[in-house]
Amino acid sequence: MVRKLKYHEQKLLKKVDFITWKVDNGGKENVILRRYNIRKREDYTKYNKLSRNVRELADKIAKLERNDPFKAEATEILLEKLNALGLAANKLDLEMASRISASSFCRRRLPVIMVKQKLSENIKSATDLIEQGHVRVGPEMIKDPAFIVSRNLEDFVTWVDGSKIKKHILEYNNMRDDFDF
């Protein structure tokens, strides 16, 4: 049994908020986990770490002298890589690269790309379809919803050949070939 708190102990506890923490970043993490239907918190932690590394790299490149040839080369390589991953728009500069966040990586996840391409209605159902093995990127079947889709692979997101969903879509559009199934 717990003893009753004394008056001064009650006063001290009124000033302490046990619900919100500084480390929690105001609940932002949970909002992003729900918005992008991230089921593993470790994935979000990895995205945070990657975005921090990109920001630090951009800051280090920005601190170099203007006429340094290495600065121009490193800037070009970094911006080209970020553009190829689809983390930012075509017109990029170091300032934009220093604002990359974990949400930028979350927007390149396979379920989000499927929703953008209208292969699924929402991110939750897209995640379920991926985990069940209905989706492929290029020639490979992907079962991990944390798969990051680059700009090059974005056009190759489609259904697996033996998928019931693909069969249903083709029947609906009167395009089903009996030889394929």
LODREN-836680 format. One record per residue (C-alpha): residue in three letters; x negated, y negated, z negated; residue number from 1. Coordinates in steps of 0.001 Angstrom, whole numbers. Layout:
# LODREN-836680
{residuo = ala, X = X, Y = Y, Z = Z, num = NUM}
...
***
This chain:
# LODREN-836680
{residuo = met, X = 0, Y = 0, Z = 0, num = 1}
{residuo = val, X = -1265, Y = -3461, Z = 847, num = 2}
{residuo = arg, X = -1261, Y = -6161, Z = -1777, num = 3}
{residuo = lys, X = 642, Y = -9380, Z = -1309, num = 4}
{residuo = leu, X = -1490, Y = -12229, Z = 71, num = 5}
{residuo = lys, X = -2268, Y = -15136, Z = -2211, num = 6}
{residuo = tyr, X = -1195, Y = -18651, Z = -1290, num = 7}
{residuo = his, X = -4591, Y = -19806, Z = 23, num = 8}
{residuo = glu, X = -4975, Y = -16587, Z = 2053, num = 9}
{residuo = gln, X = -1618, Y = -17186, Z = 3723, num = 10}
{residuo = lys, X = -2641, Y = -20764, Z = 4551, num = 11}
{residuo = leu, X = -5889, Y = -19549, Z = 6147, num = 12}
{residuo = leu, X = -4113, Y = -16916, Z = 8238, num = 13}
{residuo = lys, X = -1657, Y = -19490, Z = 9605, num = 14}
{residuo = lys, X = -4565, Y = -21193, Z = 11349, num = 15}
{residuo = val, X = -5765, Y = -18010, Z = 13033, num = 16}
{residuo = asp, X = -4126, Y = -16925, Z = 16282, num = 17}
{residuo = phe, X = -4398, Y = -13173, Z = 16682, num = 18}
{residuo = ile, X = -2538, Y = -13111, Z = 20010, num = 19}
{residuo = thr, X = -4718, Y = -15236, Z = 22288, num = 20}
{residuo = trp, X = -8481, Y = -14909, Z = 22383, num = 21}
{residuo = lys, X = -11177, Y = -16946, Z = 24110, num = 22}
{residuo = val, X = -12587, Y = -13789, Z = 25632, num = 23}
{residuo = asp, X = -9191, Y = -12968, Z = 27165, num = 24}
{residuo = asn, X = -9402, Y = -16155, Z = 29258, num = 25}
{residuo = gly, X = -5847, Y = -17106, Z = 28362, num = 26}
{residuo = gly, X = -4350, Y = -13856, Z = 29670, num = 27}
{residuo = lys, X = -5552, Y = -14564, Z = 33201, num = 28}
{residuo = glu, X = -7007, Y = -11077, Z = 33504, num = 29}
{residuo = asn, X = -3668, Y = -9386, Z = 32831, num = 30}
{residuo = val, X = -1899, Y = -11653, Z = 35313, num = 31}
{residuo = ile, X = -4356, Y = -10699, Z = 38071, num = 32}
{residuo = leu, X = -4216, Y = -7009, Z = 37145, num = 33}
{residuo = arg, X = -430, Y = -7107, Z = 37508, num = 34}
{residuo = arg, X = -356, Y = -9262, Z = 40645, num = 35}
{residuo = tyr, X = -2717, Y = -7021, Z = 42619, num = 36}
{residuo = asn, X = -1589, Y = -3789, Z = 40904, num = 37}
{residuo = ile, X = -5095, Y = -2919, Z = 39745, num = 38}
{residuo = arg, X = -4779, Y = 247, Z = 37701, num = 39}
{residuo = lys, X = -8395, Y = 461, Z = 36547, num = 40}
{residuo = arg, X = -9654, Y = -2431, Z = 34473, num = 41}
{residuo = glu, X = -13210, Y = -1449, Z = 35460, num = 42}
{residuo = asp, X = -12468, Y = -2472, Z = 39055, num = 43}
{residuo = tyr, X = -11548, Y = -5973, Z = 37929, num = 44}
{residuo = thr, X = -14714, Y = -6090, Z = 35809, num = 45}
{residuo = lys, X = -16771, Y = -5164, Z = 38887, num = 46}
{residuo = tyr, X = -15076, Y = -7889, Z = 40928, num = 47}
{residuo = asn, X = -15887, Y = -10403, Z = 38197, num = 48}
{residuo = lys, X = -19508, Y = -9297, Z = 38169, num = 49}
{residuo = leu, X = -19775, Y = -9498, Z = 41974, num = 50}
{residuo = ser, X = -18216, Y = -12943, Z = 42096, num = 51}
{residuo = arg, X = -20551, Y = -14145, Z = 39343, num = 52}
{residuo = asn, X = -23549, Y = -12816, Z = 41300, num = 53}
{residuo = val, X = -22375, Y = -14626, Z = 44451, num = 54}
{residuo = arg, X = -21869, Y = -17880, Z = 42537, num = 55}
{residuo = glu, X = -25295, Y = -17624, Z = 40889, num = 56}
{residuo = leu, X = -26943, Y = -16910, Z = 44233, num = 57}
{residuo = ala, X = -25180, Y = -19874, Z = 45840, num = 58}
{residuo = asp, X = -26275, Y = -22130, Z = 42978, num = 59}
{residuo = lys, X = -29891, Y = -20968, Z = 43258, num = 60}
{residuo = ile, X = -29896, Y = -21588, Z = 47019, num = 61}
{residuo = ala, X = -28333, Y = -25023, Z = 46496, num = 62}
{residuo = lys, X = -31131, Y = -25997, Z = 44086, num = 63}
{residuo = leu, X = -33804, Y = -25470, Z = 46761, num = 64}
{residuo = glu, X = -35174, Y = -28494, Z = 48618, num = 65}
{residuo = arg, X = -33276, Y = -29704, Z = 51685, num = 66}
{residuo = asn, X = -36087, Y = -29302, Z = 54198, num = 67}
{residuo = asp, X = -37079, Y = -25845, Z = 52974, num = 68}
{residuo = pro, X = -36716, Y = -23366, Z = 55890, num = 69}
{residuo = phe, X = -35903, Y = -20531, Z = 53458, num = 70}
{residuo = lys, X = -32880, Y = -22478, Z = 52181, num = 71}
{residuo = ala, X = -31337, Y = -22679, Z = 55650, num = 72}
{residuo = glu, X = -32022, Y = -19010, Z = 56345, num = 73}
{residuo = ala, X = -30686, Y = -17812, Z = 52969, num = 74}
{residuo = thr, X = -27601, Y = -20020, Z = 53292, num = 75}
{residuo = glu, X = -26851, Y = -18641, Z = 56731, num = 76}
{residuo = ile, X = -27258, Y = -15021, Z = 55587, num = 77}
{residuo = leu, X = -25065, Y = -15502, Z = 52500, num = 78}
{residuo = leu, X = -22290, Y = -17304, Z = 54368, num = 79}
{residuo = glu, X = -22363, Y = -14761, Z = 57190, num = 80}
{residuo = lys, X = -22040, Y = -11909, Z = 54696, num = 81}
{residuo = leu, X = -19142, Y = -13593, Z = 52868, num = 82}
{residuo = asn, X = -17397, Y = -14276, Z = 56166, num = 83}
{residuo = ala, X = -17868, Y = -10667, Z = 57318, num = 84}
{residuo = leu, X = -16330, Y = -9423, Z = 54068, num = 85}
{residuo = gly, X = -13450, Y = -11849, Z = 54550, num = 86}
{residuo = leu, X = -13934, Y = -13521, Z = 51188, num = 87}
{residuo = ala, X = -13687, Y = -17007, Z = 52622, num = 88}
{residuo = ala, X = -12625, Y = -18882, Z = 55734, num = 89}
{residuo = asn, X = -14739, Y = -19320, Z = 58861, num = 90}
{residuo = lys, X = -15928, Y = -22817, Z = 57936, num = 91}
{residuo = leu, X = -18030, Y = -22150, Z = 54883, num = 92}
{residuo = asp, X = -20600, Y = -24073, Z = 52929, num = 93}
{residuo = leu, X = -22433, Y = -23388, Z = 49691, num = 94}
{residuo = glu, X = -19842, Y = -25304, Z = 47719, num = 95}
{residuo = met, X = -17135, Y = -22926, Z = 48938, num = 96}
{residuo = ala, X = -19363, Y = -19925, Z = 48169, num = 97}
{residuo = ser, X = -19820, Y = -21168, Z = 44609, num = 98}
{residuo = arg, X = -16035, Y = -21008, Z = 44134, num = 99}
{residuo = ile, X = -15685, Y = -17284, Z = 44968, num = 100}
{residuo = ser, X = -13696, Y = -15562, Z = 42239, num = 101}
{residuo = ala, X = -12583, Y = -12064, Z = 41344, num = 102}
{residuo = ser, X = -9252, Y = -12836, Z = 43018, num = 103}
{residuo = ser, X = -11112, Y = -13256, Z = 46306, num = 104}
{residuo = phe, X = -12244, Y = -9647, Z = 46059, num = 105}
{residuo = cys, X = -8760, Y = -8545, Z = 44958, num = 106}
{residuo = arg, X = -7273, Y = -10092, Z = 48111, num = 107}
{residuo = arg, X = -9504, Y = -7812, Z = 50227, num = 108}
{residuo = arg, X = -8297, Y = -4587, Z = 48576, num = 109}
{residuo = leu, X = -6639, Y = -2043, Z = 50853, num = 110}
{residuo = pro, X = -3106, Y = -2326, Z = 49352, num = 111}
{residuo = val, X = -3095, Y = -6111, Z = 49822, num = 112}
{residuo = ile, X = -4247, Y = -5757, Z = 53439, num = 113}
{residuo = met, X = -1489, Y = -3190, Z = 54026, num = 114}
{residuo = val, X = 1115, Y = -5660, Z = 52767, num = 115}
{residuo = lys, X = -338, Y = -8399, Z = 54995, num = 116}
{residuo = gln, X = -104, Y = -6105, Z = 58013, num = 117}
{residuo = lys, X = 3469, Y = -5133, Z = 57053, num = 118}
{residuo = leu, X = 2597, Y = -1465, Z = 56569, num = 119}
{residuo = ser, X = 4210, Y = -1637, Z = 53153, num = 120}
{residuo = glu, X = 6769, Y = -3832, Z = 51400, num = 121}
{residuo = asn, X = 4811, Y = -4502, Z = 48236, num = 122}
{residuo = ile, X = 1434, Y = -3816, Z = 46681, num = 123}
{residuo = lys, X = 2712, Y = -1191, Z = 44251, num = 124}
{residuo = ser, X = 4193, Y = 1009, Z = 46982, num = 125}
{residuo = ala, X = 1061, Y = 505, Z = 49107, num = 126}
{residuo = thr, X = -1074, Y = 1680, Z = 46178, num = 127}
{residuo = asp, X = 1110, Y = 4771, Z = 45789, num = 128}
{residuo = leu, X = 857, Y = 5570, Z = 49511, num = 129}
{residuo = ile, X = -2928, Y = 5246, Z = 49413, num = 130}
{residuo = glu, X = -3260, Y = 7508, Z = 46381, num = 131}
{residuo = gln, X = -1022, Y = 10107, Z = 48047, num = 132}
{residuo = gly, X = -3309, Y = 10187, Z = 51097, num = 133}
{residuo = his, X = -1124, Y = 8584, Z = 53771, num = 134}
{residuo = val, X = -3570, Y = 5853, Z = 54850, num = 135}
{residuo = arg, X = -6797, Y = 5889, Z = 56802, num = 136}
{residuo = val, X = -9296, Y = 3209, Z = 57688, num = 137}
{residuo = gly, X = -10990, Y = 4089, Z = 60927, num = 138}
{residuo = pro, X = -11484, Y = 7861, Z = 61048, num = 139}
{residuo = glu, X = -11587, Y = 8346, Z = 57249, num = 140}
{residuo = met, X = -8647, Y = 8962, Z = 54931, num = 141}
{residuo = ile, X = -8877, Y = 6642, Z = 51926, num = 142}
{residuo = lys, X = -7436, Y = 7668, Z = 48558, num = 143}
{residuo = asp, X = -8958, Y = 4852, Z = 46501, num = 144}
{residuo = pro, X = -6854, Y = 1662, Z = 46346, num = 145}
{residuo = ala, X = -9954, Y = -295, Z = 45289, num = 146}
{residuo = phe, X = -11421, Y = 78, Z = 48792, num = 147}
{residuo = ile, X = -12563, Y = -3344, Z = 50039, num = 148}
{residuo = val, X = -11575, Y = -3901, Z = 53662, num = 149}
{residuo = ser, X = -13940, Y = -6088, Z = 55677, num = 150}
{residuo = arg, X = -12801, Y = -8202, Z = 58623, num = 151}
{residuo = asn, X = -14153, Y = -5625, Z = 61081, num = 152}
{residuo = leu, X = -12191, Y = -2759, Z = 59515, num = 153}
{residuo = glu, X = -8983, Y = -4740, Z = 59061, num = 154}
{residuo = asp, X = -7685, Y = -3746, Z = 62511, num = 155}
{residuo = phe, X = -8299, Y = -42, Z = 61876, num = 156}
{residuo = val, X = -5956, Y = 372, Z = 58884, num = 157}
{residuo = thr, X = -3288, Y = 2881, Z = 59936, num = 158}
{residuo = trp, X = -1461, Y = 6026, Z = 58899, num = 159}
{residuo = val, X = -3090, Y = 9459, Z = 58716, num = 160}
{residuo = asp, X = -2220, Y = 11609, Z = 61751, num = 161}
{residuo = gly, X = -281, Y = 14274, Z = 59820, num = 162}
{residuo = ser, X = 1558, Y = 11788, Z = 57610, num = 163}
{residuo = lys, X = 5330, Y = 12080, Z = 57224, num = 164}
{residuo = ile, X = 5537, Y = 8295, Z = 57206, num = 165}
{residuo = lys, X = 3889, Y = 8041, Z = 60611, num = 166}
{residuo = lys, X = 6239, Y = 10728, Z = 61917, num = 167}
{residuo = his, X = 9252, Y = 8880, Z = 60543, num = 168}
{residuo = ile, X = 8157, Y = 5558, Z = 62069, num = 169}
{residuo = leu, X = 7558, Y = 7130, Z = 65471, num = 170}
{residuo = glu, X = 10977, Y = 8845, Z = 65377, num = 171}
{residuo = tyr, X = 12621, Y = 5560, Z = 64444, num = 172}
{residuo = asn, X = 10954, Y = 3798, Z = 67387, num = 173}
{residuo = asn, X = 11701, Y = 6724, Z = 69763, num = 174}
{residuo = met, X = 7973, Y = 7104, Z = 70444, num = 175}
{residuo = arg, X = 7399, Y = 10518, Z = 68850, num = 176}
{residuo = asp, X = 5552, Y = 13020, Z = 71001, num = 177}
{residuo = asp, X = 6368, Y = 16651, Z = 70186, num = 178}
{residuo = phe, X = 2860, Y = 17728, Z = 71155, num = 179}
{residuo = asp, X = 1280, Y = 15628, Z = 68356, num = 180}
{residuo = phe, X = 3333, Y = 17241, Z = 65634, num = 181}
***
